[in-house]
Amino acid sequence: MLTGTELARTLRLDMEAKVRELRAAGVEPHLAVVLATDDESTAWYVRSISRAAAASGLLCSIVDLGPEASAEDITAALAGLSNDPAVHGIILQTPLPDGVLLHELTPFIAPDKDVDGANPLSLGRLAAGQDAFPPATAQAVVALLDHHGIGVEGKHVAVVGRSVVVGKPLLHLLLERNATVTICHSRSHPLEQYTQPADIVVAAVGRTHLLTDLHIADQSVVIDVGTNALEDGALAGDVDPVSAGRVASALSPVPGGVGAVTTALILQHTVQAAGRTVSFKQPDALDSDLLPVS
Ligand code: NAP
């Protein structure tokens, strides 16, 4: 089982040490979560981020604008947080109020505080191979493979889903690591024609148990990003674990796989962003040595 809990714990421990260093330097890493919905599962997710932040010593502010918020209210909040030097990371939760479009809001998140890679500039920089925070879920897929010692270099990876939060950024992260990538979507028919030849299949669709043993080659690796709420409140992935588990060599569970790592990475990005605001003073003795010779 390609579980994410141990990796999330390692990331948290590493982060706690960095948070202590930053606090000693007078910087309190601070994540702001903006939401404009009364959706219960969003509220649950925000509470879980807030708890995880507190456990790692980060400050986490919830900016709840309510389900009646307008696009202007949300952009004003994002712009205000982007200009607030005490805030280091900003995430905007979905769903948004009816008629408010995500892509019109995300440009208001300052790229250096865009800890979930939502601003299109972050995706553009990622595509160009430049420094940017990747969307945490896409990065969690790669981190999970790394953690379990599964290299992607030279492998064929089929990613099912082409959203800007998972499929598209994952394409760039995988290409950067020299994988050969096939991106599938709702018009990729028959889906198994594209997923069967792959060494690694990543499912990021949002359809309960869409992928079965029909889609998975013998001994391939399967990463399930899907988090689909069932009627009884349980979570299910996009991959049928019983059917796919019969053929795959390894499979990530839902819950306890990618999702467990995602939150830890958002917090890690916030700590990294806070770290970039610290300027270390040169020792006095060195200052004169560094003066240009005239
Ligand atoms: P999304 O924006 O709705 O995108 C879904 C993608 O799946 C689209 O590209 C769509 O194709 C494709 N698709 C839909 N039906 C398909 C089919 N029958 N065959 C092949 N492709 C199909 O979803 P998302 O935001 O990427 O999320 C995907 C899943 O990941 C959801 O379950 C979500 O809850 C989960 N998720 C988990 C985390 C986490 O931290 N664990 C974070 C984010 C998302 P088209 O482009 O052609 O429409």
Residues whose N, C-alpha, C, O or C-beta is under 5 A from the ligand:
A	BS01	NAP	T137 G161 R162 S163 V165 V166 C184 H185 S186 R187 A204 V205 G206 V225 G226 T227 N228 V258 G259 T262
